[in-house]
Amino acid sequence: MAITINLYYTGTNGNARRFAEEMVQSGIVHDIRSEAGNLRYEYFFPMEDKETVLLIDSWTNQQALDLHHASSMMKRIMQLREKYDLHMKVERYLSDNVSNQETDKTFIRE
């Protein structure tokens, strides 16, 4: 069962965006995406909140996520969170493995 986590990083004066930029430019994002079990690690910027960045972080299972949390990258991420004085809100989702693709297709334009 895949685990998807939405992390909302909020700061002031553009710090959340600077954090995301440094995560990408430093190579940390590349390294995380290369970890076993990572399905997605991608930043988005909400239109109506210029001080927040959304990270969608998805893993194959809890074990893969636990290994990521125990990695040396987490220390680097935590240091950057402190550097940019970010606060977080977290939402966690588990895939339900239920497929309603035929029904859902009526609402999707490809």
DSSP file (Angstrom, degrees, kcal/mol; ACC not computed):
  #  RESIDUE AA STRUCTURE BP1 BP2  ACC     N-H-->O    O-->H-N    N-H-->O    O-->H-N    TCO  KAPPA ALPHA  PHI   PSI    X-CA   Y-CA   Z-CA
    1    1 A M              0   0    0      0, 0.0    61,-0.2     0, 0.0    95,-0.1   0.000 360.0 360.0 360.0 117.3    0.0    0.0    0.0
    2    2 A A        -     0   0    0     59,-0.1    93,-2.5    92,-0.1     2,-0.5  -0.343 360.0-144.5 -69.4 148.6    1.6    3.3   -1.2
    3    3 A I  E     -AB  59  94A   0     56,-2.7    56,-2.9    91,-0.2     2,-0.4  -0.968  13.3-170.5-116.4 127.3    1.9    6.2    1.2
    4    4 A T  E     -AB  58  93A   0     89,-3.0    89,-3.2    -2,-0.5     2,-0.5  -0.977   3.0-167.2-119.8 132.7    1.6    9.7    0.0
    5    5 A I  E     -AB  57  92A   0     52,-3.5    52,-2.7    -2,-0.4     2,-0.6  -0.973  10.1-155.7-122.3 127.1    2.4   12.7    2.2
    6    6 A N  E     -AB  56  91A   0     85,-2.7    85,-2.3    -2,-0.5     2,-0.5  -0.912  14.7-169.7 -98.8 118.1    1.5   16.3    1.5
    7    7 A L  E     -AB  55  90A   0     48,-2.7    48,-2.9    -2,-0.6     2,-0.7  -0.947   7.3-159.3-111.0 122.0    3.8   18.6    3.4
    8    8 A Y  E     -AB  54  89A   0     81,-3.0    81,-1.5    -2,-0.5     2,-0.6  -0.892   7.2-163.7-101.9 111.6    2.9   22.3    3.5
    9    9 A Y  E     -AB  53  88A   0     44,-3.0    44,-2.4    -2,-0.7     2,-0.4  -0.853  10.1-174.4 -95.6 124.0    6.0   24.4    4.2
   10   10 A T  E     +AB  52  87A   0     77,-2.9    77,-2.7    -2,-0.6    42,-0.2  -0.972  15.7 141.2-125.1 134.8    5.1   27.9    5.3
   11   11 A G        -     0   0    0     40,-2.3     2,-0.3    -2,-0.4     3,-0.1  -0.592  41.5 -95.5-141.9-156.2    7.5   30.8    6.0
   12   12 A T  S >  S+     0   0    0     72,-0.4     3,-1.9    -2,-0.2     4,-0.0  -0.919  88.9  18.6-132.0 159.4    7.8   34.5    5.4
   13   13 A N  T 3  S-     0   0    0     -2,-0.3    -1,-0.1     1,-0.3    38,-0.1   0.796 130.4 -55.6  53.8  35.5    9.4   36.7    2.8
   14   14 A G  T 3> S+     0   0    0     -3,-0.1     4,-2.0     3,-0.0    -1,-0.3   0.583  98.5 134.5  79.4   9.8    9.7   34.0    0.2
   15   15 A N  H <>  +     0   0    0     -3,-1.9     4,-2.4     1,-0.2     5,-0.1   0.837  66.3  57.2 -64.1 -34.0   11.6   31.6    2.5
   16   16 A A  H  > S+     0   0    0      2,-0.2     4,-2.1     1,-0.2    -1,-0.2   0.920 109.9  44.8 -64.8 -41.5    9.5   28.5    1.6
   17   17 A R  H  > S+     0   0    0     33,-0.2     4,-2.6     2,-0.2    -1,-0.2   0.898 112.0  52.0 -68.2 -39.5   10.2   29.0   -2.1
   18   18 A R  H  X S+     0   0    0     -4,-2.0     4,-2.5     2,-0.2    -2,-0.2   0.889 108.1  53.0 -63.2 -37.8   13.9   29.6   -1.4
   19   19 A F  H  X S+     0   0    0     -4,-2.4     4,-2.4     2,-0.2    -2,-0.2   0.950 110.5  46.3 -59.4 -50.1   13.9   26.3    0.7
   20   20 A A  H  X S+     0   0    0     -4,-2.1     4,-2.0     1,-0.2    -2,-0.2   0.905 112.1  51.4 -61.7 -41.9   12.5   24.4   -2.3
   21   21 A E  H  X S+     0   0    0     -4,-2.6     4,-3.1     1,-0.2     5,-0.2   0.915 111.3  46.9 -61.6 -43.1   14.9   25.9   -4.7
   22   22 A E  H  X S+     0   0    0     -4,-2.5     4,-2.3     1,-0.2     6,-0.3   0.873 108.0  56.4 -68.5 -35.5   17.9   25.0   -2.5
   23   23 A M  H  <>S+     0   0    0     -4,-2.4     6,-1.8    -5,-0.2     5,-0.7   0.918 115.1  38.7 -58.9 -42.9   16.6   21.5   -2.1
   24   24 A V  H ><5S+     0   0    0     -4,-2.0     3,-1.2     4,-0.2     6,-0.3   0.952 118.1  46.6 -72.5 -50.8   16.6   21.1   -5.8
   25   25 A Q  H 3<5S+     0   0    0     -4,-3.1    -2,-0.2     1,-0.3    -3,-0.2   0.797 108.3  55.8 -66.5 -29.7   19.8   23.0   -6.6
   26   26 A S  T 3<5S-     0   0    0     -4,-2.3    -1,-0.3    -5,-0.2    -2,-0.2   0.634 112.4-116.7 -77.6 -13.4   21.8   21.2   -3.9
   27   27 A G  T <>5S+     0   0    0     -3,-1.2     4,-2.3    -4,-0.4     5,-0.2   0.403  82.8 119.5  92.9  -2.7   20.9   17.8   -5.3
   28   28 A I  H  ><S+     0   0    0     -5,-0.7     4,-2.5    -6,-0.3     5,-0.2   0.922  75.6  50.6 -62.0 -43.6   19.0   16.6   -2.2
   29   29 A V  H  > S+     0   0    0     -6,-1.8     4,-2.6     1,-0.2    -1,-0.2   0.926 109.9  50.2 -61.7 -44.3   15.8   16.2   -4.3
   30   30 A H  H  > S+     0   0    0     -7,-0.3     4,-1.2    -6,-0.3    -1,-0.2   0.924 111.1  49.3 -57.9 -45.0   17.6   14.1   -6.9
   31   31 A D  H  < S+     0   0    0     -4,-2.3     4,-0.5     1,-0.2     3,-0.2   0.894 111.2  48.8 -63.7 -40.4   19.1   11.9   -4.1
   32   32 A I  H >< S+     0   0    0     -4,-2.5     3,-1.5     1,-0.2    -1,-0.2   0.921 108.5  53.1 -66.1 -43.3   15.7   11.4   -2.5
   33   33 A R  H 3< S+     0   0    0     -4,-2.6    -1,-0.2     1,-0.3    -2,-0.2   0.764 106.9  55.0 -62.6 -23.5   14.1   10.5   -5.9
   34   34 A S  T 3< S+     0   0    0     -4,-1.2    -1,-0.3    -3,-0.2    -2,-0.2   0.568  84.4 110.1 -85.5 -10.1   16.9    7.9   -6.3
   35   35 A E  S X  S-     0   0    0     -3,-1.5     3,-1.9    -4,-0.5     2,-0.1  -0.363  83.2 -97.4 -68.4 144.7   16.1    6.2   -3.0
   36   36 A A  T 3  S+     0   0    0      1,-0.2    -1,-0.1    -2,-0.1     3,-0.1  -0.402 109.4  19.8 -59.4 130.3   14.6    2.7   -3.1
   37   37 A G  T 3  S+     0   0    0      1,-0.3    23,-2.3    -2,-0.1     2,-0.4   0.305  85.3 134.2  93.4  -9.4   10.9    3.0   -2.7
   38   38 A N  E <   +C   59   0A   0     -3,-1.9    -1,-0.3    21,-0.2    21,-0.3  -0.628  22.2 171.1 -77.6 128.7   10.4    6.6   -3.6
   39   39 A L  E     +     0   0A   0     19,-3.1     2,-0.3    -2,-0.4    20,-0.2   0.703  65.8   0.4-103.6 -30.5    7.5    7.1   -6.0
   40   40 A R  E     +C   58   0A   0     18,-1.6    18,-3.0     2,-0.0    -1,-0.4  -0.962  45.8 172.1-162.8 140.6    7.3   10.9   -6.1
   41   41 A Y  E     +C   57   0A   0     -2,-0.3     2,-0.4    16,-0.2    16,-0.2  -0.737  31.8 148.2-151.2  96.9    9.0   13.9   -4.6
   42   42 A E  E     -C   56   0A   0     14,-2.1    14,-2.9    -2,-0.2     2,-0.3  -0.996  36.0-138.4-144.9 137.0    7.7   17.1   -6.1
   43   43 A Y  E     -C   55   0A   0     -2,-0.4     2,-0.3    12,-0.2    12,-0.2  -0.706  18.6-176.9 -96.7 145.4    7.1   20.7   -5.1
   44   44 A F  E     -C   54   0A   0     10,-2.8    10,-2.9    -2,-0.3    -2,-0.0  -0.954  19.3-136.7-136.1 155.8    4.1   22.9   -6.0
   45   45 A F        -     0   0    0     -2,-0.3     8,-0.2     8,-0.2     2,-0.1  -0.949  20.0-131.5-118.7 113.1    3.3   26.5   -5.3
   46   46 A P    >   -     0   0    0      0, 0.0     3,-0.8     0, 0.0     6,-0.2  -0.382  12.4-139.2 -61.8 135.1   -0.3   27.4   -4.2
   47   47 A M  T 3  S+     0   0    0      1,-0.2     3,-0.2    -2,-0.1    -2,-0.0   0.861  98.7  43.3 -62.9 -37.2   -1.7   30.3   -6.2
   48   48 A E  T 3  S+     0   0    0      1,-0.2     2,-0.3     2,-0.0    -1,-0.2   0.396 111.4  53.8 -97.1   3.8   -3.4   32.0   -3.3
   49   49 A D    X   +     0   0    0     -3,-0.8     3,-1.5     3,-0.1    -1,-0.2  -0.769  55.4 179.9-140.1  92.7   -0.6   31.6   -0.7
   50   50 A K  T 3  S+     0   0    0     -2,-0.3   -33,-0.2     1,-0.3    -1,-0.1   0.594  81.7  59.0 -69.9 -11.2    2.8   32.9   -1.8
   51   51 A E  T 3  S+     0   0    0    -35,-0.1   -40,-2.3   -36,-0.1     2,-0.4   0.305  95.5  75.6-101.8   8.4    4.4   32.0    1.5
   52   52 A T  E <   -A   10   0A   0     -3,-1.5     2,-0.4   -42,-0.2   -42,-0.2  -0.940  55.0-166.5-123.9 144.3    3.6   28.2    1.3
   53   53 A V  E     -A    9   0A   0    -44,-2.4   -44,-3.0    -2,-0.4     2,-0.5  -0.991  14.5-144.7-124.3 135.9    5.1   25.4   -0.8
   54   54 A L  E     -AC   8  44A   0    -10,-2.9   -10,-2.8    -2,-0.4     2,-0.5  -0.890  10.2-164.2-101.5 127.0    3.5   22.0   -1.1
   55   55 A L  E     -AC   7  43A   0    -48,-2.9   -48,-2.7    -2,-0.5     2,-0.7  -0.957   5.3-157.9-107.7 124.3    5.6   18.9   -1.3
   56   56 A I  E     -AC   6  42A   0    -14,-2.9   -14,-2.1    -2,-0.5     2,-0.5  -0.925  17.9-179.8-101.5 116.9    4.0   15.7   -2.5
   57   57 A D  E     -AC   5  41A   0    -52,-2.7   -52,-3.5    -2,-0.7     2,-0.4  -0.973   0.7-178.4-124.1 118.4    6.1   12.9   -1.2
   58   58 A S  E     -AC   4  40A   0    -18,-3.0   -19,-3.1    -2,-0.5   -18,-1.6  -0.963   4.4-177.2-130.5 140.0    5.1    9.3   -2.0
   59   59 A W  E     -AC   3  38A   0    -56,-2.9   -56,-2.7    -2,-0.4   -21,-0.2  -0.926  35.2-121.9-133.8 153.3    6.7    6.0   -1.0
   60   60 A T  S    S-     0   0    0    -23,-2.3     2,-0.3    -2,-0.3   -22,-0.1   0.841  88.5 -22.2 -64.6 -34.0    5.9    2.3   -1.8
   61   61 A N  S  > S-     0   0    0    -24,-0.2     4,-1.7   -59,-0.1     5,-0.1  -0.958  72.7 -85.1-164.9 176.7    5.4    1.4    1.8
   62   62 A Q  H  > S+     0   0    0     -2,-0.3     4,-3.0     1,-0.2     5,-0.2   0.860 120.4  58.4 -64.2 -37.0    6.2    2.4    5.4
   63   63 A Q  H  > S+     0   0    0      2,-0.2     4,-2.4     1,-0.2    -1,-0.2   0.919 105.9  48.3 -61.0 -44.1    9.5    0.6    5.4
   64   64 A A  H  > S+     0   0    0      1,-0.2     4,-1.9     2,-0.2    -1,-0.2   0.904 113.3  48.2 -62.5 -40.9   10.8    2.7    2.5
   65   65 A L  H  X S+     0   0    0     -4,-1.7     4,-2.5     2,-0.2    -2,-0.2   0.908 110.3  51.6 -65.3 -42.1    9.6    5.9    4.3
   66   66 A D  H  X S+     0   0    0     -4,-3.0     4,-1.6     1,-0.2    -2,-0.2   0.896 108.7  51.0 -62.0 -40.6   11.3    4.8    7.5
   67   67 A L  H  < S+     0   0    0     -4,-2.4     4,-0.5     2,-0.2    -1,-0.2   0.894 110.1  50.2 -64.0 -39.2   14.6    4.2    5.7
   68   68 A H  H >< S+     0   0    0     -4,-1.9     3,-1.4     1,-0.2     6,-0.4   0.932 109.0  51.2 -62.5 -45.4   14.3    7.6    4.2
   69   69 A H  H 3< S+     0   0    0     -4,-2.5    -1,-0.2     1,-0.3    -2,-0.2   0.796 110.9  49.4 -63.4 -27.5   13.7    9.2    7.6
   70   70 A A  T 3< S+     0   0    0     -4,-1.6    -1,-0.3    -5,-0.2    -2,-0.2   0.502  93.4 104.4 -87.6  -4.1   16.7    7.4    9.0
   71   71 A S  S X> S-     0   0    0     -3,-1.4     3,-1.0    -4,-0.5     4,-0.6  -0.271  84.4-114.0 -77.8 163.3   19.0    8.6    6.1
   72   72 A S  H 3> S+     0   0    0      1,-0.2     4,-1.3     2,-0.2     3,-0.4   0.726 111.0  72.0 -67.3 -21.3   21.6   11.3    6.3
   73   73 A M  H 3> S+     0   0    0      1,-0.2     4,-2.7     2,-0.2    -1,-0.2   0.846  87.1  63.0 -62.9 -33.1   19.5   13.4    4.0
   74   74 A M  H <> S+     0   0    0     -3,-1.0     4,-2.7    -6,-0.4    -1,-0.2   0.883 100.0  52.9 -62.0 -36.8   16.9   14.0    6.7
   75   75 A K  H  X S+     0   0    0     -4,-0.6     4,-2.1    -3,-0.4    -1,-0.2   0.919 110.4  47.6 -63.2 -42.2   19.5   15.8    8.7
   76   76 A R  H  X S+     0   0    0     -4,-1.3     4,-2.0     2,-0.2    -2,-0.2   0.907 112.3  49.5 -64.5 -41.8   20.3   18.1    5.7
   77   77 A I  H  X S+     0   0    0     -4,-2.7     4,-2.3     1,-0.2    -2,-0.2   0.928 110.5  50.0 -62.8 -44.9   16.5   18.7    5.2
   78   78 A M  H  X S+     0   0    0     -4,-2.7     4,-2.0     1,-0.2    -1,-0.2   0.874 108.6  53.1 -63.0 -37.6   16.0   19.5    8.8
   79   79 A Q  H  X S+     0   0    0     -4,-2.1     4,-2.6     1,-0.2    -1,-0.2   0.903 109.8  48.0 -64.1 -40.7   18.9   22.0    8.7
   80   80 A L  H  X S+     0   0    0     -4,-2.0     4,-2.2     2,-0.2    -2,-0.2   0.876 107.7  55.1 -68.5 -36.7   17.4   23.7    5.7
   81   81 A R  H  <>S+     0   0    0     -4,-2.3     5,-2.2     1,-0.2     4,-0.4   0.924 112.3  44.1 -59.4 -42.9   14.0   23.9    7.4
   82   82 A E  H ><5S+     0   0    0     -4,-2.0     3,-1.2     3,-0.2    -2,-0.2   0.927 109.5  56.0 -66.4 -45.2   15.7   25.7   10.3
   83   83 A K  H 3<5S+     0   0    0     -4,-2.6    -2,-0.2     1,-0.3    -1,-0.2   0.888 116.4  36.4 -53.5 -42.5   17.7   27.9    8.0
   84   84 A Y  T 3<5S-     0   0    0     -4,-2.2   -72,-0.4    -5,-0.1    -1,-0.3   0.364 106.9-127.3 -96.2   4.6   14.5   29.2    6.4
   85   85 A D  T < 5 +     0   0    0     -3,-1.2     2,-0.3    -4,-0.4    -3,-0.2   0.925  45.3 176.2  51.2  56.0   12.5   29.1    9.6
   86   86 A L      < -     0   0    0     -5,-2.2     2,-0.3    -6,-0.1   -75,-0.2  -0.663  23.6-154.5 -96.6 146.9    9.7   27.0    8.1
   87   87 A H  E     -B   10   0A   0    -77,-2.7   -77,-2.9    -2,-0.3     2,-0.4  -0.847  18.5-145.6-112.7 154.8    6.6   25.6    9.8
   88   88 A M  E     -B    9   0A   0     -2,-0.3     2,-0.4   -79,-0.2   -79,-0.2  -0.912  20.3-168.1-130.3 148.1    4.8   22.6    8.5
   89   89 A K  E     -B    8   0A   0    -81,-1.5   -81,-3.0    -2,-0.4     2,-0.4  -0.992  22.9-158.3-125.1 137.5    1.4   21.0    8.2
   90   90 A V  E     -B    7   0A   0     -2,-0.4     2,-0.4   -83,-0.2   -83,-0.2  -0.958  14.5-175.8-126.2 134.8    1.3   17.4    7.2
   91   91 A E  E     -B    6   0A   0    -85,-2.3   -85,-2.7    -2,-0.4     2,-0.4  -0.992  12.6-159.1-123.9 135.9   -1.4   15.2    5.6
   92   92 A R  E     -B    5   0A   0     -2,-0.4     2,-0.4   -87,-0.2   -87,-0.2  -0.955   8.7-175.3-121.7 133.6   -0.9   11.5    5.1
   93   93 A Y  E     -B    4   0A   0    -89,-3.2   -89,-3.0    -2,-0.4     2,-0.4  -0.973  12.1-154.2-129.7 141.4   -2.8    9.3    2.6
   94   94 A L  E     -B    3   0A   0     -2,-0.4   -91,-0.2   -91,-0.2     2,-0.1  -0.933  29.1-114.3-110.6 137.1   -2.7    5.5    2.0
   95   95 A S        -     0   0    0    -93,-2.5     0, 0.0    -2,-0.4     0, 0.0  -0.442  17.2-154.1 -67.9 143.1   -3.7    4.2   -1.4
   96   96 A D        -     0   0    0      2,-0.2    -1,-0.1    -2,-0.1     3,-0.1   0.515  22.2-135.9 -97.4  -5.3   -6.8    2.1   -1.3
   97   97 A N        +     0   0    0      1,-0.2     2,-0.5   -95,-0.1    -2,-0.1   0.730  60.1 134.3  57.2  23.5   -6.0    0.0   -4.3
   98   98 A V        -     0   0    0      2,-0.0     2,-0.6     0, 0.0    -1,-0.2  -0.903  43.4-153.9-103.4 129.5   -9.5    0.4   -5.5
   99   99 A S        +     0   0    0     -2,-0.5     3,-0.1    -3,-0.1     0, 0.0  -0.905  29.9 161.3-112.0 117.7   -9.8    1.2   -9.2
  100  100 A N     >  +     0   0    0     -2,-0.6     4,-3.2     1,-0.1     5,-0.3  -0.218  29.5 138.6-115.4  38.9  -12.7    3.1  -10.6
  101  101 A Q  H  >  +     0   0    0      1,-0.2     4,-2.2     2,-0.2    -1,-0.1   0.864  67.6  51.8 -57.2 -41.2  -10.9    4.1  -13.7
  102  102 A E  H  > S+     0   0    0      2,-0.2     4,-0.5     1,-0.2    -1,-0.2   0.937 115.6  41.3 -63.4 -45.1  -13.8    3.5  -16.0
  103  103 A T  H >4 S+     0   0    0      1,-0.2     3,-1.1     2,-0.2    -2,-0.2   0.921 115.6  50.8 -66.1 -44.0  -16.1    5.7  -14.0
  104  104 A D  H >< S+     0   0    0     -4,-3.2     3,-2.2     1,-0.2     4,-0.4   0.795  94.3  73.3 -65.8 -29.2  -13.4    8.3  -13.4
  105  105 A K  H >< S+     0   0    0     -4,-2.2     3,-1.1     1,-0.3    -1,-0.2   0.781  83.8  67.5 -59.0 -27.3  -12.6    8.5  -17.1
  106  106 A T  T << S+     0   0    0     -3,-1.1    -1,-0.3    -4,-0.5    -2,-0.2   0.711 105.4  43.2 -66.8 -16.9  -15.8   10.4  -17.7
  107  107 A F  T <  S+     0   0    0     -3,-2.2     2,-0.5    -4,-0.2    -1,-0.2   0.415 100.0  84.7-105.4  -0.8  -14.4   13.3  -15.7
  108  108 A I    <   -     0   0    0     -3,-1.1     2,-0.6    -4,-0.4     0, 0.0  -0.896  57.7-159.1-112.9 128.6  -10.8   13.3  -17.2
  109  109 A R              0   0    0     -2,-0.5    -3,-0.1     1,-0.1    -2,-0.0  -0.923 360.0 360.0-103.6 118.7   -9.8   15.0  -20.3
  110  110 A E              0   0    0     -2,-0.6    -1,-0.1     0, 0.0    -2,-0.0   0.427 360.0 360.0 -98.8 360.0   -6.6   13.6  -21.8
